[in-house]
Amino acid sequence: MKILLSAILFLSSTAFAKIKTETVEYKDGDAVLEGAVVYDTAFVKKNKKLPGVVIVHNWMGVGEFVMMRAEQLAKLGYVAFVADIYGKGIRPKDAKEAGALAGKYKAGERKEMRTRATAAFNTLASNKLVDANKIAAMGYCFGGTVALDMARVGLPITGAISFHGGLASAKADDAKSIKTKILVQHGAIDPFVPVDEVMQFLKELNENKVNYQFISYSGAVHSFTEKAAGDDITKGAAYNQQADERSFIALKNFLEEVMRH
């Protein structure tokens, strides 16, 4: 009877659980941005705040891939905020446009990229469901660079996670401002993030005593978490199922660790 009752209670709670996605318009100065809050109603409880994660899109902008990742986070009990670095309605139609846009934000001291990322953090921190003291940042490719920059500007995040992101800093002393834990998930043979860039990045972290994990996945190139990248590694960007699955497990473990404080 006790087992039956437990089963009924479990089914009742899961029956009412639902992933909710709410489009959010927010601003960075005069720039209008359009992101989304994604959460699972099963974790929403009265008088209890949830941990949050800012998740930043790849070079193609806000789209199906980053929304799918946000739903994965929501199912783990996090309130995910899909950040929009490019701006409302600005979505590249092809790789050429994406490269130009991503390059624009990554150029120079990356001031605009960083203020837009900060606007995303502030938007999530002000959400009534979220514990503002438990917010991490993560991203894919271009978004991985953004997540690392959120740590580099000293935002009060509990951790920053990059999946196959660019690692180069705007300035060599950027790592001095990192006060949080870092997780970098890297394709071991990624031609778009050369060995020299990796070594310089690690040098900066080590010199500034940053608490980090750097995981390099054998046989993986750029975009190893993205099925849309195909499977031809000779192109420099391709999906790798094993690296994708391993990196997601590492993400879960890292988030559990940094949210415990």
DAGICOR-V453095 format. One record per backbone hydrogen bond with DSSP energy under -0.5 kcal/mol. CO is the residue of the C=O (numbers start at 1). NH is the residue of the N-H. If there is no record, write none. Layout:
co->CO nh->NH
co->CO nh->NH
This chain:
co->1 nh->5
co->2 nh->6
co->3 nh->7
co->4 nh->8
co->5 nh->9
co->6 nh->10
co->7 nh->11
co->8 nh->12
co->9 nh->13
co->10 nh->14
co->11 nh->15
co->12 nh->16
co->13 nh->17
co->18 nh->20
co->18 nh->41
co->20 nh->39
co->21 nh->23
co->22 nh->37
co->24 nh->26
co->24 nh->35
co->26 nh->33
co->28 nh->31
co->31 nh->28
co->31 nh->33
co->32 nh->88
co->33 nh->26
co->35 nh->24
co->36 nh->82
co->37 nh->22
co->38 nh->80
co->39 nh->20
co->39 nh->41
co->40 nh->43
co->41 nh->44
co->43 nh->45
co->45 nh->48
co->48 nh->45
co->50 nh->131
co->51 nh->79
co->52 nh->136
co->53 nh->55
co->53 nh->81
co->54 nh->138
co->55 nh->83
co->56 nh->140
co->58 nh->61
co->63 nh->67
co->64 nh->68
co->65 nh->69
co->66 nh->70
co->67 nh->71
co->68 nh->72
co->69 nh->73
co->70 nh->74
co->71 nh->75
co->72 nh->76
co->73 nh->76
co->73 nh->78
co->74 nh->77
co->78 nh->80
co->79 nh->53
co->80 nh->38
co->80 nh->82
co->81 nh->55
co->81 nh->83
co->82 nh->36
co->83 nh->57
co->83 nh->85
co->87 nh->90
co->89 nh->91
co->94 nh->98
co->95 nh->99
co->96 nh->100
co->97 nh->101
co->98 nh->102
co->99 nh->103
co->100 nh->104
co->101 nh->105
co->102 nh->106
co->103 nh->107
co->107 nh->110
co->110 nh->114
co->111 nh->115
co->112 nh->116
co->113 nh->117
co->114 nh->118
co->115 nh->119
co->116 nh->120
co->117 nh->121
co->118 nh->122
co->119 nh->123
co->120 nh->124
co->121 nh->125
co->122 nh->126
co->124 nh->127
co->127 nh->130
co->129 nh->50
co->130 nh->132
co->131 nh->134
co->134 nh->52
co->135 nh->158
co->136 nh->54
co->137 nh->161
co->138 nh->56
co->139 nh->163
co->140 nh->143
co->141 nh->144
co->141 nh->145
co->141 nh->166
co->142 nh->146
co->143 nh->147
co->144 nh->148
co->145 nh->149
co->146 nh->150
co->147 nh->151
co->148 nh->152
co->149 nh->153
co->150 nh->155
co->151 nh->154
co->155 nh->157
co->158 nh->181
co->159 nh->137
co->160 nh->183
co->161 nh->139
co->162 nh->164
co->162 nh->185
co->163 nh->141
co->171 nh->174
co->173 nh->176
co->174 nh->177
co->175 nh->178
co->177 nh->179
co->181 nh->160
co->182 nh->213
co->183 nh->162
co->183 nh->185
co->184 nh->186
co->184 nh->215
co->185 nh->164
co->186 nh->188
co->186 nh->217
co->187 nh->190
co->189 nh->191
co->190 nh->193
co->194 nh->198
co->195 nh->199
co->196 nh->200
co->197 nh->201
co->198 nh->202
co->199 nh->203
co->200 nh->204
co->201 nh->205
co->202 nh->206
co->203 nh->207
co->204 nh->208
co->205 nh->210
co->206 nh->209
co->210 nh->212
co->211 nh->182
co->213 nh->184
co->214 nh->216
co->215 nh->186
co->215 nh->217
co->216 nh->218
co->217 nh->188
co->217 nh->220
co->220 nh->189
co->221 nh->224
co->222 nh->238
co->223 nh->226
co->224 nh->240
co->225 nh->227
co->226 nh->229
co->227 nh->230
co->230 nh->239
co->231 nh->233
co->232 nh->235
co->233 nh->236
co->236 nh->222
co->240 nh->244
co->241 nh->245
co->242 nh->246
co->243 nh->247
co->244 nh->248
co->245 nh->249
co->246 nh->250
co->247 nh->251
co->248 nh->252
co->249 nh->253
co->250 nh->254
co->251 nh->255
co->252 nh->256
co->253 nh->257
co->254 nh->258
co->255 nh->259
co->257 nh->260
